[in-house]
Amino acid sequence: MALVPAAFEIQSLIADSLHVACRLRFDVTPQGDFLGLSVNGRRVTFCENVIYAFRDGKIQEVWSVIDKAAIEAQLR
């Protein structure tokens, strides 16, 4: 399922020649399920911490942690 951000904010960004790390804040209305949760078009905000590793000018690996508890709390 794709997310269509209503708002997307980079809260922090750190980069070197091989990595980009950032904390992203999303304000979205996903359709259907998202991370196993029935969001069904309700507006939710959450943060993602993500690290991208580059080799030969291309993304080779991605590590991502999304604050699922923040989404669950908003759906209650």
KOLROMI-420778 format. One record per residue (C-alpha): x, z negated, y negated. Coordinates in Angstrom, 3 decimals. Example, Ala and Ser with C-alpha at 12.3 -4.5 7.8 and 13.67 -1.06 7.14 Angstrom:
REM residues 2
r x->12.300&z->-7.800&y->4.500
r x->13.670&z->-7.140&y->1.060
REM end
This chain:
REM residues 76
r x->0.000&z->0.000&y->0.000
r x->1.362&z->0.908&y->-3.394
r x->1.381&z->-1.333&y->-6.429
r x->0.442&z->0.095&y->-9.792
r x->1.871&z->-2.356&y->-12.333
r x->-0.343&z->-3.300&y->-15.222
r x->2.778&z->-4.925&y->-16.610
r x->6.338&z->-5.127&y->-15.358
r x->9.000&z->-7.301&y->-16.949
r x->12.683&z->-7.694&y->-16.161
r x->13.311&z->-11.400&y->-16.697
r x->17.007&z->-11.281&y->-15.807
r x->19.474&z->-8.585&y->-14.785
r x->23.042&z->-8.834&y->-13.525
r x->25.129&z->-5.881&y->-12.399
r x->28.613&z->-5.016&y->-11.223
r x->30.014&z->-1.800&y->-9.759
r x->28.424&z->-2.377&y->-6.322
r x->25.317&z->-4.499&y->-6.944
r x->22.320&z->-4.926&y->-9.218
r x->20.442&z->-8.230&y->-9.076
r x->17.304&z->-8.988&y->-11.032
r x->14.243&z->-11.157&y->-11.356
r x->11.129&z->-9.074&y->-11.927
r x->7.736&z->-10.362&y->-13.073
r x->4.710&z->-8.314&y->-12.022
r x->1.176&z->-8.414&y->-13.418
r x->-0.769&z->-6.156&y->-11.048
r x->-4.110&z->-5.413&y->-9.387
r x->-3.264&z->-4.340&y->-5.814
r x->-6.028&z->-2.689&y->-3.804
r x->-6.729&z->-3.988&y->-0.299
r x->-4.149&z->-6.265&y->1.329
r x->-0.786&z->-7.178&y->-0.160
r x->1.748&z->-9.233&y->1.818
r x->-1.008&z->-9.964&y->4.323
r x->-3.311&z->-11.367&y->1.633
r x->-6.719&z->-9.888&y->0.782
r x->-6.166&z->-9.223&y->-2.906
r x->-8.753&z->-6.405&y->-3.150
r x->-8.142&z->-5.406&y->-6.754
r x->-7.916&z->-8.921&y->-8.214
r x->-5.270&z->-9.380&y->-10.889
r x->-2.236&z->-11.404&y->-9.773
r x->1.122&z->-12.223&y->-11.317
r x->4.242&z->-13.060&y->-9.346
r x->8.022&z->-12.831&y->-9.455
r x->10.399&z->-10.971&y->-7.206
r x->14.115&z->-11.669&y->-6.906
r x->15.872&z->-8.550&y->-5.677
r x->19.425&z->-7.387&y->-5.029
r x->20.380&z->-3.740&y->-4.582
r x->23.695&z->-2.807&y->-2.937
r x->25.129&z->0.619&y->-3.796
r x->27.553&z->2.860&y->-1.906
r x->28.515&z->6.380&y->-2.941
r x->26.092&z->6.211&y->-5.864
r x->23.065&z->5.495&y->-3.649
r x->21.122&z->2.356&y->-2.790
r x->22.224&z->1.306&y->0.694
r x->20.584&z->-2.098&y->1.085
r x->17.856&z->-4.097&y->-0.626
r x->17.247&z->-7.834&y->-0.365
r x->13.976&z->-9.045&y->-1.831
r x->12.107&z->-12.346&y->-2.110
r x->8.566&z->-12.381&y->-3.517
r x->6.849&z->-15.606&y->-4.558
r x->3.954&z->-15.292&y->-2.094
r x->2.852&z->-18.897&y->-2.743
r x->2.153&z->-17.974&y->-6.379
r x->-0.127&z->-15.166&y->-5.223
r x->-1.903&z->-17.409&y->-2.695
r x->-2.564&z->-20.024&y->-5.380
r x->-4.156&z->-17.401&y->-7.649
r x->-6.471&z->-16.198&y->-4.878
r x->-7.941&z->-19.647&y->-4.193
REM end
